[in-house]
Amino acid sequence: MFKISKDHFVTKHLKLDSYKAESDKFQFNISKINKLNKPFFLSLKTNFSLRNKIKDFISYQYVCKQVIFEKKFEEIKKKDKNFCRPAIKSDLNQLKKICLEKTSNSHYIQDINLPKKFRNNFRYNWLKNFFEKKRGDQLIVYEKNKIKGFLLLIKIKKGIIIDLIATSEKYQKKGIGKSLLNYVNNFYMKKGKLLIAGTQSNNFSAVKFYSKMKFKKIATKKIYHLFGKKN
């Protein structure tokens, strides 16, 4: 079944009616798309390739491929000294600086057809949702003299989703990401539960990182951005 839902976050910051859709068995339903009031923006995740003939109705852009990883809870006997802790509201100014660094590889940021201001501020606006109690169940920061990285979590029935993870560009490849994941494993995970993460296939450092941390690749999806413009 192909279902379209309103994306209120993107609508707010893009200032354009925005939607999202995802399906493992995608059958492109142009009539359902055409029912959306133009102009609109739609982010689509699917295992299928879109056909060129839809260009007669709307414009679209293939952006990238998303890779989904998962990892089971593991018993860590030797626990290194960890500088992670739950975030507090006064952390936001430091977190903002990390968010605004040009290190994100989100499919929204990769799409140069989207406004530059929207792309530049996307990660920071996403993170602010946590402090506004609109998204996420826990935010973890890595702080040693100052905040150098963070991890936003969403709890689901089968475990935890990594909704957003970032390390300051200056401190990348220093083990901060590993410390954040180990902290989640030790304090938020339970036996039999899963830690789930997603990234883009062209984010080579992230793919390498999750593989090194013993995550298993379980799925891939193509990401398209569709634009419905007024005639």
C-alpha positions in Angstrom: 0.0 0.0 0.0 1.3 3.4 -0.9 0.5 6.0 1.7 1.4 9.7 1.7 1.6 11.6 5.0 2.1 15.3 5.8 5.6 16.2 6.9 4.9 19.1 9.3 8.5 19.7 10.2 9.6 20.2 6.5 6.5 22.1 5.7 7.3 24.6 8.5 10.9 25.2 7.5 10.6 24.9 3.8 7.5 27.1 3.8 5.9 24.7 1.3 3.4 21.9 1.7 5.6 18.9 2.2 4.9 15.2 2.4 6.7 11.9 2.9 6.0 8.4 1.6 7.7 5.0 2.1 7.0 1.5 0.7 8.7 -1.8 0.1 6.3 -2.5 -2.7 5.9 0.8 -4.3 3.5 1.1 -7.2 3.6 4.7 -8.5 0.1 6.1 -8.2 0.2 9.3 -10.2 -3.5 10.0 -9.5 -2.8 10.0 -5.7 0.1 12.4 -6.2 -2.0 14.6 -8.4 -4.5 15.0 -5.6 -1.9 17.0 -3.7 -2.4 20.7 -4.0 0.5 22.3 -6.0 3.1 23.5 -5.3 4.3 20.7 -3.0 7.4 18.7 -2.0 7.4 15.0 -1.4 10.3 12.8 0.0 10.0 9.2 -1.2 11.8 6.1 0.1 11.4 3.0 -2.1 13.1 -0.1 -3.5 11.9 0.7 -7.0 13.2 3.1 -9.6 10.8 5.8 -10.8 10.0 5.8 -14.5 10.9 8.7 -16.7 7.3 9.1 -17.9 6.2 10.7 -14.6 8.2 13.8 -15.7 5.1 14.6 -17.8 3.2 15.2 -14.5 5.8 16.3 -11.9 9.6 16.8 -11.6 11.7 14.5 -9.5 15.3 14.1 -8.3 17.0 10.9 -7.3 19.1 12.0 -4.3 20.9 9.0 -2.8 20.5 5.5 -1.3 19.7 5.0 2.4 21.3 2.2 4.3 19.7 0.8 7.4 21.8 -1.0 10.1 21.0 -2.7 13.3 22.9 -4.1 16.3 21.8 -6.3 19.2 22.5 -5.3 22.8 25.9 -6.6 23.9 27.4 -7.2 27.3 30.4 -4.9 27.7 32.5 -6.2 30.6 35.3 -3.7 30.4 33.8 -0.2 30.6 36.1 2.6 29.7 35.8 6.0 31.3 33.0 7.8 29.5 32.3 11.5 29.2 28.7 11.1 28.0 25.6 12.4 29.8 22.0 13.3 29.1 21.7 16.8 27.6 20.2 19.8 29.4 18.7 22.9 27.8 21.7 25.1 28.5 23.7 22.8 26.1 21.8 24.2 23.1 24.3 26.9 22.2 27.2 24.5 22.0 25.1 22.0 20.1 24.0 24.6 17.6 27.7 25.2 16.6 28.1 21.5 15.9 24.8 21.4 13.9 25.8 24.3 11.7 29.1 22.7 10.7 29.0 21.4 7.1 29.4 17.7 8.1 25.8 16.4 7.6 25.1 14.1 4.7 21.3 14.1 5.0 19.3 13.6 1.8 17.7 17.0 2.4 21.1 18.7 2.6 22.4 16.8 -0.5 19.6 18.1 -2.7 20.8 21.4 -4.1 17.3 22.0 -5.5 16.2 22.9 -2.0 16.9 26.4 -0.7 20.3 26.9 0.8 19.0 28.4 4.0 16.7 25.4 4.6 19.7 23.0 4.0 22.1 24.9 6.1 19.8 25.1 9.1 18.1 21.7 8.7 20.1 19.7 11.3 19.9 22.5 14.0 16.1 22.9 13.5 15.8 19.1 13.7 17.7 19.0 17.0 15.6 21.9 18.5 12.6 19.7 18.2 13.9 17.7 21.2 14.1 20.7 23.4 10.6 21.7 22.3 9.4 18.2 23.2 8.3 17.5 19.6 10.7 14.7 18.7 13.1 12.2 20.4 13.1 10.5 23.7 16.6 11.2 24.9 19.5 13.3 23.8 23.0 12.3 24.9 26.1 14.6 24.7 29.8 13.9 24.8 31.4 16.5 27.0 35.2 16.8 27.8 35.9 20.4 28.5 33.2 21.2 26.0 30.6 19.4 24.0 32.1 17.5 21.1 29.3 15.3 19.9 25.7 14.3 20.5 23.2 11.5 19.8 19.4 11.8 19.6 17.4 8.7 20.4 13.8 7.5 19.7 12.5 4.5 21.6 10.4 1.9 19.8 9.1 -1.5 20.9 12.0 -3.5 19.5 14.7 -1.2 20.7 16.1 2.3 20.0 16.5 4.3 16.8 19.5 6.6 16.3 17.6 9.6 15.0 20.6 11.9 14.7 24.3 11.6 15.5 27.0 14.1 15.0 30.6 14.8 16.1 32.2 18.2 15.8 34.4 18.2 12.7 37.5 19.1 14.7 37.1 16.0 16.9 36.0 13.4 14.4 37.9 10.0 14.4 38.7 10.5 18.1 36.4 7.7 19.4 33.5 10.1 20.4 30.9 8.2 18.3 32.0 5.0 19.8 31.7 6.4 23.3 28.2 7.7 22.6 27.0 4.3 21.2 28.6 2.4 24.2 26.8 4.8 26.6 23.5 4.0 24.9 24.3 0.3 25.0 25.2 0.3 28.7 22.4 2.6 30.0 19.5 2.5 27.6 19.5 -1.0 26.0 18.2 -4.3 27.3 19.0 -7.8 26.4 17.2 -8.9 23.2 16.7 -5.3 22.0 18.1 -3.6 18.9 19.9 -0.4 18.2 18.9 0.8 14.7 20.7 3.4 12.6 20.4 4.8 9.1 22.8 6.7 6.8 23.4 7.4 3.2 25.5 5.0 1.1 27.7 7.8 -0.1 28.4 8.8 3.6 31.5 6.5 3.5 32.8 7.4 6.9 29.4 6.6 8.6 29.1 3.3 6.7 32.6 2.3 7.8 31.9 3.5 11.4 28.7 1.3 11.8 30.5 -1.7 10.2 33.4 -1.2 12.6 30.9 -1.0 15.5 29.5 -4.4 14.5 26.2 -3.2 13.1 24.6 -5.4 10.4 23.2 -3.9 7.2 19.6 -5.0 6.9 18.1 -2.9 4.2 18.6 -0.2 1.5 16.1 2.2 0.0 16.4 4.7 -2.8 15.4 8.3 -1.9 13.7 10.5 -4.4 12.5 14.1 -4.0 9.4 15.0 -6.0 8.3 18.5 -6.8 4.8 19.4 -7.8 4.8 22.9 -9.4 2.0 25.1 -10.4 1.2 25.0 -14.1 
